[in-house]
Amino acid sequence: MTDSSPPPKPAKIKRKHHVFTLLVEVGRKTGDGLPKDATGAALMCYASGVDEEEAVRETVAVLKQADLNVLEVTGYGTLEEREAEGHDIEEDERALMARALDENSVVVAQTTVFREGDQ
């Protein structure tokens, strides 16, 4: 008699997460919470992911749940990549990156609102 049970699943390999710095541009959408005179905004985000694509997908999903109209996402890399490029990274920024990694989350660190006539 043979054993007909399915073979055991291989152990899931846990891949290391990194925190990516992302600049997200958003346009207007009903219920977005931006000021009435705003034409859009730029959000500086720190997002955890195994790679930048995952961090971008998670960030876009979170922002869409918040009724924001995501137009464009620009990636600036991980902490290590930014340091290698000579970026000056303050302690408060490092703390927000650590929080995103610890919580496996997206942290919106700064919002800059755009208004008609802004350049």
Backbone as CSV, one residue per row, in Angstrom:
resi,resn,N_x,N_y,N_z,CA_x,CA_y,CA_z,C_x,C_y,C_z
1,MET,0.839,-1.171,0.000,0.000,0.000,0.000,0.892,1.245,0.000
2,THR,0.525,2.239,-0.806,1.331,3.450,-0.894,0.675,4.586,-0.122
3,ASP,1.504,5.494,0.325,1.009,6.660,1.061,0.548,7.695,0.046
4,SER,-0.712,8.082,0.105,-1.254,9.037,-0.872,-1.301,10.472,-0.342
5,SER,-0.687,10.716,0.805,-0.692,12.078,1.337,0.248,12.952,0.513
6,PRO,-0.086,14.240,0.395,0.757,15.129,-0.421,2.134,15.283,0.227
7,PRO,3.131,15.538,-0.601,4.476,15.732,-0.044,4.506,16.975,0.844
8,PRO,5.378,16.990,1.836,5.446,18.172,2.711,5.884,19.399,1.925
9,LYS,5.328,20.538,2.310,5.704,21.788,1.658,7.103,22.172,2.111
10,PRO,7.909,22.682,1.198,9.246,23.112,1.609,9.137,24.302,2.560
11,ALA,10.097,24.412,3.430,10.104,25.527,4.382,10.171,26.839,3.611
12,LYS,9.339,27.775,4.020,9.317,29.086,3.373,10.565,29.859,3.770
13,ILE,11.281,30.307,2.774,12.501,31.066,3.019,12.118,32.513,3.298
14,LYS,12.514,32.989,4.450,12.208,34.367,4.827,13.297,35.265,4.253
15,ARG,12.885,36.159,3.364,13.844,37.072,2.742,13.944,38.334,3.577
16,LYS,15.129,38.874,3.631,15.388,40.062,4.432,14.674,41.279,3.842
17,HIS,14.022,42.023,4.724,13.357,43.258,4.314,14.329,44.425,4.445
18,HIS,14.124,45.393,3.604,14.875,46.649,3.627,13.854,47.777,3.662
19,VAL,14.315,48.965,3.982,13.437,50.130,3.926,13.876,50.991,2.750
20,PHE,12.907,51.357,1.940,13.163,52.155,0.749,12.557,53.547,0.929
21,THR,13.290,54.553,0.462,12.795,55.929,0.480,12.083,56.173,-0.840
22,LEU,10.830,56.587,-0.750,10.008,56.805,-1.938,9.388,58.197,-1.900
23,LEU,9.385,58.860,-3.033,8.678,60.122,-3.182,7.452,59.837,-4.041
24,VAL,6.274,60.077,-3.476,5.019,59.756,-4.164,4.282,61.049,-4.474
25,GLU,3.956,61.241,-5.745,3.155,62.393,-6.153,1.712,61.944,-6.286
26,VAL,0.803,62.723,-5.690,-0.612,62.409,-5.757,-1.386,63.579,-6.348
27,GLY,-2.455,63.245,-7.047,-3.367,64.252,-7.584,-4.613,64.298,-6.715
28,ARG,-5.588,65.072,-7.141,-6.827,65.227,-6.373,-7.785,64.078,-6.610
29,LYS,-8.545,63.784,-5.574,-9.595,62.763,-5.616,-10.569,63.095,-4.500
30,THR,-11.829,62.907,-4.724,-12.839,63.156,-3.702,-12.510,62.360,-2.444
31,GLY,-12.503,63.052,-1.309,-12.239,62.386,-0.037,-10.779,62.181,0.291
32,ASP,-9.877,62.865,-0.441,-8.446,62.641,-0.233,-7.879,63.332,1.009
33,GLY,-8.641,64.240,1.606,-8.178,64.900,2.822,-7.202,66.043,2.606
34,LEU,-6.894,66.361,1.367,-6.005,67.495,1.085,-6.790,68.798,1.225
35,PRO,-6.094,69.914,1.483,-6.787,71.207,1.576,-7.572,71.504,0.295
36,LYS,-8.666,72.260,0.441,-9.547,72.543,-0.697,-8.820,73.199,-1.865
37,ASP,-7.848,74.067,-1.569,-7.157,74.774,-2.647,-5.962,74.010,-3.207
38,ALA,-5.739,72.795,-2.741,-4.603,71.996,-3.213,-4.876,71.429,-4.596
39,THR,-3.819,71.327,-5.398,-3.917,70.668,-6.703,-3.334,69.254,-6.638
40,GLY,-2.670,68.934,-5.550,-2.045,67.630,-5.346,-1.046,67.740,-4.215
41,ALA,-0.180,66.739,-4.104,0.815,66.751,-3.033,1.947,65.795,-3.368
42,ALA,3.047,65.975,-2.651,4.179,65.049,-2.701,4.338,64.477,-1.301
43,LEU,4.481,63.164,-1.212,4.620,62.482,0.071,5.973,61.783,0.123
44,MET,6.771,62.085,1.140,8.021,61.364,1.358,7.682,60.182,2.245
45,CYS,7.938,58.977,1.745,7.558,57.761,2.459,8.766,56.855,2.668
46,TYR,8.713,56.110,3.750,9.679,55.044,4.004,8.863,53.764,4.033
47,ALA,9.227,52.817,3.185,8.430,51.603,3.042,9.303,50.364,3.116
48,SER,8.827,49.386,3.862,9.528,48.121,4.018,9.165,47.184,2.880
49,GLY,10.176,46.415,2.428,9.932,45.411,1.397,11.175,44.595,1.150
50,VAL,11.006,43.427,0.532,12.174,42.610,0.203,12.923,43.207,-0.983
51,ASP,12.220,44.006,-1.789,12.848,44.741,-2.881,12.038,46.016,-3.119
52,GLU,12.560,46.876,-3.965,11.894,48.158,-4.178,10.518,47.999,-4.814
53,GLU,10.369,47.006,-5.704,9.064,46.807,-6.334,7.991,46.486,-5.295
54,GLU,8.337,45.623,-4.331,7.363,45.296,-3.291,7.044,46.527,-2.445
55,ALA,8.066,47.314,-2.103,7.853,48.519,-1.306,6.936,49.500,-2.040
56,VAL,7.126,49.643,-3.335,6.277,50.533,-4.139,4.840,50.005,-4.173
57,ARG,4.663,48.707,-4.420,3.312,48.121,-4.465,2.576,48.337,-3.148
58,GLU,3.270,48.077,-2.041,2.641,48.236,-0.721,2.292,49.699,-0.460
59,THR,3.178,50.610,-0.829,2.935,52.036,-0.620,1.735,52.500,-1.428
60,VAL,1.677,52.124,-2.683,0.550,52.511,-3.540,-0.750,51.946,-2.972
61,ALA,-0.742,50.699,-2.526,-1.947,50.083,-1.966,-2.426,50.831,-0.725
62,VAL,-1.496,51.182,0.167,-1.860,51.899,1.390,-2.430,53.278,1.050
63,LEU,-1.797,53.976,0.125,-2.259,55.320,-0.224,-3.608,55.283,-0.937
64,LYS,-3.843,54.267,-1.741,-5.151,54.128,-2.394,-6.236,53.855,-1.359
65,GLN,-5.911,53.068,-0.332,-6.880,52.825,0.746,-7.221,54.120,1.469
66,ALA,-6.288,55.073,1.471,-6.507,56.372,2.108,-7.156,57.359,1.140
67,ASP,-7.686,56.858,0.024,-8.362,57.670,-0.994,-7.457,58.692,-1.658
68,LEU,-6.168,58.387,-1.764,-5.255,59.270,-2.488,-5.089,58.766,-3.917
69,ASN,-4.935,59.695,-4.846,-4.800,59.402,-6.266,-3.313,59.404,-6.630
70,VAL,-2.681,58.244,-6.573,-1.238,58.142,-6.832,-0.974,58.347,-8.320
71,LEU,-0.080,59.300,-8.620,0.276,59.602,-10.003,1.637,59.042,-10.377
72,GLU,2.615,59.182,-9.472,3.986,58.774,-9.796,4.729,58.448,-8.515
73,VAL,5.624,57.457,-8.597,6.468,57.078,-7.470,7.916,57.079,-7.946
74,THR,8.771,57.786,-7.202,10.205,57.807,-7.491,10.930,57.172,-6.317
75,GLY,11.763,56.178,-6.610,12.520,55.495,-5.571,13.911,56.086,-5.407
76,TYR,14.343,56.216,-4.150,15.681,56.734,-3.853,16.575,55.694,-3.189
77,GLY,16.092,54.444,-3.108,16.926,53.360,-2.608,16.819,53.140,-1.113
78,THR,17.660,52.226,-0.637,17.711,51.874,0.777,18.601,52.853,1.527
79,LEU,18.609,52.742,2.834,19.495,53.568,3.667,20.935,53.401,3.220
80,GLU,21.349,52.157,3.029,22.731,51.879,2.628,23.058,52.487,1.265
81,GLU,22.121,52.377,0.323,22.339,52.939,-1.010,22.424,54.460,-0.946
82,ARG,21.575,55.062,-0.148,21.600,56.526,-0.019,22.893,56.995,0.643
83,GLU,23.342,56.265,1.665,24.616,56.620,2.314,25.772,56.511,1.330
84,ALA,25.765,55.476,0.496,26.819,55.283,-0.501,26.835,56.426,-1.522
85,GLU,25.656,57.030,-1.750,25.567,58.163,-2.678,25.893,59.491,-2.010
86,GLY,26.169,59.448,-0.690,26.546,60.654,0.021,25.403,61.464,0.591
87,HIS,24.203,60.888,0.664,23.066,61.607,1.249,23.305,61.827,2.738
88,ASP,22.935,63.001,3.208,23.004,63.322,4.632,21.669,62.910,5.245
89,ILE,21.701,61.903,6.114,20.471,61.356,6.672,20.442,61.631,8.168
90,GLU,19.490,62.463,8.571,19.365,62.886,9.969,18.861,61.749,10.845
91,GLU,19.061,61.885,12.154,18.642,60.856,13.114,17.130,60.636,13.111
92,ASP,16.337,61.720,12.969,14.882,61.546,12.963,14.426,60.756,11.736
93,GLU,15.103,60.957,10.617,14.799,60.205,9.398,15.170,58.727,9.591
94,ARG,16.313,58.476,10.219,16.734,57.093,10.505,15.731,56.407,11.436
95,ALA,15.208,57.163,12.399,14.227,56.595,13.336,12.943,56.199,12.606
96,LEU,12.506,57.019,11.661,11.310,56.682,10.885,11.550,55.461,9.996
97,MET,12.755,55.353,9.447,13.105,54.178,8.641,13.096,52.920,9.510
98,ALA,13.653,53.033,10.705,13.671,51.893,11.631,12.254,51.482,11.995
99,ARG,11.383,52.458,12.194,9.978,52.163,12.511,9.314,51.408,11.368
100,ALA,9.536,51.861,10.130,8.953,51.180,8.971,9.434,49.731,8.896
101,LEU,10.704,49.508,9.198,11.248,48.153,9.166,10.686,47.312,10.303
102,ASP,10.676,47.855,11.515,10.172,47.124,12.686,8.714,46.736,12.520
103,GLU,7.918,47.640,11.955,6.479,47.411,11.812,6.103,46.815,10.454
104,ASN,7.122,46.611,9.589,6.874,46.136,8.223,5.752,46.961,7.604
105,SER,5.969,48.270,7.567,4.899,49.183,7.190,5.382,50.281,6.254
106,VAL,4.457,51.168,5.941,4.740,52.376,5.175,4.569,53.556,6.121
107,VAL,5.589,54.388,6.217,5.535,55.579,7.056,5.581,56.799,6.136
108,VAL,4.559,57.651,6.235,4.573,58.913,5.493,5.265,59.927,6.389
109,ALA,6.456,60.333,5.983,7.288,61.190,6.821,7.016,62.669,6.603
110,GLN,6.626,63.033,5.390,6.425,64.445,5.076,5.434,64.577,3.940
111,THR,4.586,65.599,4.029,3.637,65.895,2.969,3.827,67.350,2.543
112,THR,4.016,67.549,1.255,4.126,68.887,0.703,2.937,69.084,-0.233
113,VAL,2.076,70.038,0.108,0.861,70.291,-0.668,1.197,71.224,-1.824
114,PHE,0.654,70.906,-3.007,0.805,71.754,-4.192,-0.457,72.571,-4.358
115,ARG,-0.270,73.835,-4.733,-1.401,74.725,-5.017,-1.212,75.355,-6.381
116,GLU,-2.318,75.833,-6.975,-2.273,76.487,-8.272,-1.221,77.606,-8.230
117,GLY,-0.348,77.630,-9.222,0.673,78.657,-9.296,2.009,78.232,-8.675
118,ASP,2.033,77.129,-7.916,3.307,76.620,-7.383,4.179,76.171,-8.532
119,GLN,5.472,76.351,-8.356,6.401,75.922,-9.421,7.212,74.755,-8.968
